[in-house]
Amino acid sequence: MGVVEDLADALAKDVLEAQAELDDDRFFEKVARVLGDMSPTTQDAFMTAIRVRLAEKRGREFLMRSLAAKRGQGEAPPTPYGGGGH
């Protein structure tokens, strides 16, 4: 990755961790607006990193629920279709 992507990804990681402490699950949108005022390029890279990290988290949670259900340790996960995205 380039410097913009590296910095944006590091910020995305920190912002997603801070959201729980701030009790604001849309805090990343506020940060994106601040970035957009200075650098739309950085804002784009940040939002891409946010989307990738949130998608990975959702996918990992689905995987863990699926394995737990198979092993008899939890409920069956919801069907993964119809959620939106690309």
C-alpha positions as CSV (number, residue, x, y, z in Angstrom):
1,M,0.0,0.0,0.0
2,G,1.0,3.6,-0.4
3,V,1.3,6.2,2.3
4,V,-2.2,7.4,2.0
5,E,-3.7,3.9,2.2
6,D,-1.4,3.0,5.2
7,L,-2.3,6.1,7.1
8,A,-6.0,5.8,6.3
9,D,-6.1,2.2,7.4
10,A,-4.3,2.9,10.6
11,L,-6.8,5.7,11.4
12,A,-9.7,3.4,10.4
13,K,-8.5,0.8,12.9
14,D,-8.2,3.3,15.7
15,V,-11.5,4.9,14.9
16,L,-13.4,1.6,15.0
17,E,-11.8,0.7,18.3
18,A,-12.7,4.2,19.7
19,Q,-16.4,3.9,18.6
20,A,-17.2,1.5,21.4
21,E,-15.7,3.7,24.1
22,L,-17.4,6.7,22.6
23,D,-20.7,4.8,22.3
24,D,-21.2,6.1,18.8
25,D,-21.3,3.5,16.1
26,R,-21.3,6.1,13.3
27,F,-18.3,8.1,14.7
28,F,-16.4,7.1,11.6
29,E,-18.7,9.3,9.5
30,K,-17.7,12.4,11.6
31,V,-14.0,11.5,11.1
32,A,-14.6,11.1,7.3
33,R,-16.1,14.6,7.1
34,V,-13.0,16.1,8.9
35,L,-10.8,14.3,6.4
36,G,-12.8,15.4,3.5
37,D,-12.3,19.0,4.4
38,M,-8.6,18.6,4.0
39,S,-8.1,15.7,1.6
40,P,-10.8,14.0,-0.3
41,T,-8.2,11.4,-1.4
42,T,-7.5,10.5,2.3
43,Q,-11.2,10.5,3.0
44,D,-11.8,8.0,0.2
45,A,-9.0,5.7,1.4
46,F,-10.3,6.0,5.0
47,M,-13.9,5.0,4.0
48,T,-12.5,2.1,1.9
49,A,-10.6,0.9,5.0
50,I,-13.6,1.3,7.2
51,R,-15.9,-0.7,4.8
52,V,-13.3,-3.5,4.4
53,R,-12.7,-3.7,8.2
54,L,-16.5,-3.8,8.9
55,A,-17.1,-6.4,6.2
56,E,-14.3,-8.6,7.5
57,K,-15.7,-8.3,11.1
58,R,-19.2,-9.3,9.9
59,G,-17.8,-12.2,7.8
60,R,-15.8,-13.4,10.8
61,E,-18.8,-13.2,13.1
62,F,-20.9,-15.2,10.6
63,L,-18.1,-17.8,10.3
64,M,-17.9,-18.2,14.1
65,R,-21.7,-18.5,14.5
66,S,-21.8,-21.1,11.7
67,L,-19.1,-23.2,13.3
68,A,-20.7,-22.9,16.7
69,A,-24.1,-24.0,15.3
70,K,-22.4,-27.0,13.5
71,R,-20.8,-28.0,16.8
72,G,-24.1,-27.7,18.7
73,Q,-22.9,-24.7,20.7
74,G,-25.2,-22.0,19.4
75,E,-28.1,-21.0,17.2
76,A,-28.0,-21.4,13.4
77,P,-26.7,-18.2,11.8
78,P,-29.0,-16.2,9.7
79,T,-28.9,-16.7,5.9
80,P,-26.1,-14.6,4.6
81,Y,-28.1,-13.3,1.6
82,G,-30.0,-10.0,1.2
83,G,-27.7,-7.9,3.2
84,G,-26.7,-5.3,0.6
85,G,-23.2,-4.3,-0.4
86,H,-21.5,-5.2,-3.7
